[in-house]
Amino acid sequence: MSGVASELAGRLAREAEAVCRHYLCNGRREGRYWLVGDVHNTPGRSLFVRLHASSKGAAGKWVDAATGEHGDLLDIIGTTCGLRSFREIAEEARRFLKLPRWQREPPVEAKAIRPRDAIKASRRLFAMAQPLPGTLGETYLANRNIDAPISADALRFHPRCFYRPEGTDIVETWPALIAAVTDLKGRITGVHRTWLDPDGFDDRRLGKAPIDTPRRAMGDLLRNAVRFGVADDVLAAGEGIETMLSLRTVLPTLPVAAALSANHLATLLWPATLRRLYVAADADAAGSSAAKALTTRALDSGIEAVELCPRLEDFNEDLRAFGKTQLRELLRPQLLPEDAARFMGVGAA
């Protein structure tokens, strides 16, 4: 990067959120990132812009989890404005930086309140939650045919977890399953909350609370995951907690990681010792795209990548529809023979 480009990129990075609000107005801030569909300002959640510098990377850097594209704020300005030459992009960047602050960002009353330290809040919430055994959280998993003991370390239960409906100042409380999101060193970087229906399980909501968004995550999620078991040479990775716990129910010694969304799955980090990665793909367009992106990254890193495909929409749906024995037999031919012998030896029917 030239000196001029580097200087401009640095100045823009110090105003990263204002740049995103101005040029990526169809996105929204979540924690330390600005999320939008792509570099063309399409609504969605595939592209992550880092708003503040950290050990993970510099402010202003972005990555599109769906395509693997990445860049800085100059790229965003050039693409959203349809500019081709660096001179045009630099002129637009300078114009933006000279604007009064009120023209670069929404009025103070319309700006989002800066969130608390989401990582610290996540750790507090997980510490406040109670062990899973004997709770509604354990019942919720059992009703989805998931063996609760396999998830006791990463999951807890909170009987009155705060829930704020989007766009309101109302605060409600609902019982919730609390999952710890961790990095490769086992440090909690976030939590995932699944609010539960205290009145019990039903086939439509599958035990989730009757609210608009019964699942939410907070903290540093990018590249991290909810992890069950300690991965060394083999790991299975997928999107949802219930999906990955379904695999672990029939393969209890297989380490698995739930990245929580298709976008996050595409960017998941694995241990340096890994030699084989099983990718559990949900049967939809987003799941297929994320699985392909993760598989490509693994292969490019010299790791053997194998896709695991459910018969229905995901592996929990398979588990509930067909039972443990049939799901195990569905998975057997998809595993390499040595892994089938290794992981199906425990609890095999």
N, C-alpha and C positions, 0 to 999 in steps of 0.2 A: 504494500500500500504506500502511495506517495506521501510526502510530508503534508501536503495540503489536505489530501483525503483523510489522513490519520488525524490531523488537527480537527477537521470538521466532524469526523465520526466521534471523537472524544467529547466535543462540545455537545453534540446531539445526545450522547450517552448520558450526560449529566442532566438532560431534560427528557429522559427516555419515556416516562409516562405521558408527558405532554405531547411528545412526538406521536405516540400511539393513539392518544385521544384525538389528535388532529388528522392523522393519515390512515389510521385503522379504527375508524369510529364505529364500525360494526362489531368490534370486539368488546371485551370487558376485562377488568383487573381481577385476578384471583391470586391472593397472596403476593408473592414476589414476581409474578409473571403477568403479562398481558396476553390473553388468549383470543384468537380469531381463526377463521377458517383457513386462510392462506394469505400469501403476500399481496394478493389482489384485493384484499379487504372483504372477502366473502364471509358472511356469518358462519360461525362454527367454532371448533376448539382444537384444530389440528396444529396450528402454528403457535409457538410459545416465544414471547419476547422477554428476555431477562431485564427487569427494571432496576435492579441494584447489583453492584458487583459483589461477588462472594467467592469462596473457594471453588465453586462450581464453574465460574466463568465471569466474563466482563459484562457490565451493563450494556444494553443495546444489542447484544447478540441474540439471534433468533434461530430456531430450527423448526422445520415443518415435519412433524412426526409421520405424516402420511407419505411424504415423498423423499425425505432425507435431505431436502434442500436446506441451506443455511446461509447466513450472511449478517450484515449489520444494518443500521438505520438508514444509511445512504441507499442501500438496495431497496428498502421499503419505500423511501421517497421517490426513487426513480421509477419503480414499478407502478405504484399507485397513481403517480402523476403522468405516466406514459412518456417519460423522458428517456432519451437514448444516449446522449453524450454525457461525459462526466462534467463538462462545463455547465450544461443545463441543470444537472443534479446539484452541483455545487451552488449555483445561483439560487435555486429553490431552497436549499438548506440554509444559506445565508439570509434569505428573505424571511424564512421561518424564525430563525434565531433573533432577528431584529424586531419581530412583532412584539408589541406589549404583551405581558404575561396574560392579561385577561383575554387576549385574542388567541392565545395558544392553548389555553385550558378552559374548562367550563367555569362559570362564576363560582365563588367560594361556596355559596349555599347549595350548589348542584354537585359539588365534588364529593366523591366517596370518602368517608372517614377512614383515615389510615388504620389498617387493621393492627391488632396487637401482634406481638411476635407469635406467629402461628405455630412455630415449632415448640416453643415453651408452653403455649396453650394446649397443644396436642399432648405433650408429656404430662401435663397436669391432669388433663381429662382421663388419660389412660391410668394414671396412678389413683385417681379418685374412684374409678370403676371397680367393681367387685369380681372375684373369680367366677368363671363361667358355670361350674357344676351347680345343679339345683336351681338354676334361674330360668326365666322366660327365654333367655338367649339360647340355652341348651335345648329347650323345648322346640324353639324355632328351627334349629338345625336338625333335630330328630325328625320333625315333620317333613323335612326335605330329604330324609333318608341318609343324612350325614352323621357319621359317628363323631360325637362331640369330643371324646378324649383326645383325638388326634389334633385338636385345634386349641387346646387349653392354654398354651403358652402365648400365642399371638392374639387371642381373643378374650375380651372381658365383657361384663354387662353393667349398664348403668340404668337404675330404675326410673330416673327422672332427668333425662338428658334434654338440654335446651334445644328448641327448634324455632327458627324464625321464618315464617313464610316470606318468600321473595317479594320485595316491594312494599313491605309493611314494617312497622315498629313493634308488632305484636310478638310476644315471646310465649311459646307453649312448652310444655314438658311432656315427653313420651319415653317409655322404656326403649332402650337402644342396645344393640350389639355393637361393641367398640373394638375395632381392629387396629393393631399397631402397624404403621408403615415404617419400615426400617431400611437403613443403607446396608452395604456389604459388611460393615463392621458391627452390625446389630444395634446401632444407635437409632432411637425413635426419631423420625423426621416429620411425622404426621400421623393422623388417625383417619379412619373411615368409620362413619356412623351409619348403621341401618336401623331406623326407627321401627319399632314393632307394635303390632296391634295387641293391646292388653286383653282384648276380648277373645283372642285365640286365632287359630289358623283357618283360612278359607282358600278355596281353589283359585280365586281370582287374583288376590293380592299375595297369596302364598305366605301369609303371616306378617307382611309389612303393614305399617300404620296407614290409616286412610288419610294421607296428606299428599300434597302435590309432588314433593320430592323426598321420598322416604330414604334416599341414599345420598349422602354428601361426604366429601373428604376435605380436609384442610391440612396445611403444612407444606413441606417440600416433598412433592410427589414425583417430580420428573426424575426418571432413572431408578427410583426406589420402588418397593413393593411390600405387600403383606406376605411374609415368608413362613412356611410351615416345613420344619426340618432344616437341617444344615446342609447346604449343597457343597459338594466337593468336585467330583468329576462329571456327575450327571444331574440335570435339573429339568423340570417341566415348568413352563411358564404359560400363563394365559391371562384373561381379563378379570373375570369376577371371582370373588371369594368363594361363593358356593360352587362355581364351576371347578375350581382347583381343589376344594375340599372333597368334591365328589371323586376326583381322581385319587386323592389320598385315602379315601374311604376304602377303595378296592385295591389300592397299592400303598399300604400304610407306611412303607419305608422309603418311598420315592419322595425326595425333596421337591416342593412345588413353590411357586411364587405367583401371587395375584397382583397384577399391575394396576387394576381397578378400572381401566378404560382402554379402548383400542389405541388412542393416541399415546398413552403412557406405555403400553406394551411395546410399541415400536422403538422406544428409547431405553428400554430396560437394560441395566448393567448386570453382568454376571461375574462370578469369581474368576480370578486368574487361573485357577486350576481346572476350570471346566473344559471337558473334551467333547461332551455331547449335550445338545439342547433339544428337548421335546417341546414343540410349540402347539398348545391346545387352541385351535382356531374355532371361534364362534361362527355359526353358519349364517353370516350376514355380510354385506359388502364391506362395512367398516372392519369387522373382525378378520375377514380374508385379507384385506389390504394391510392391516397391522401385522398379521402373521407373516405375510410375504416380506414386509420390510424388516422384521426381526430376523427371519430366516436368512435374508440376504446379508445382514450385518454379521450374523454368526459365521456364515460360510466365508465371508471376506476376512474374518479373523482366524480362519483355520479351524473352526469348531464344526463338528458334524451336526447338522440340523435336521430334525425329523418332525413332520407335521402330524398331529393327532387330530382326527376328524370325528365329531359326534355323528350319530345317526339322525338325531333331531336337531334342535336349535343349539343346544349346548350340553355339556356332560351331566349337569344336574337334571336336566329334563330327561336325558337317557336313564339316569339312575332312578328317578321317580317312576318312569314308564316301564322299565325292563327289570329293575332290581340289580343287586350287586353281582350275582353270578353272571348274568347276561352282559352287563357292562364290562366285567373282567374279560369275558371271552371276546367282546368287541374290540378291546384294547390289545389283546394278546398278539394278533398278527401285525399290529401297527408298531410294536416294540421290536427292537433288535433282539435276536434270540438270547444273547447273553444278559440283556436287561430284563427280558421276560423271566428268565430263570432266577435272576437276582432279586427282582422286586415282587414277583408273584409267588414266591416261596412262603411268604408270611401271610397268613390269613386267607390263603387260597381255598376256594370251595371245590 
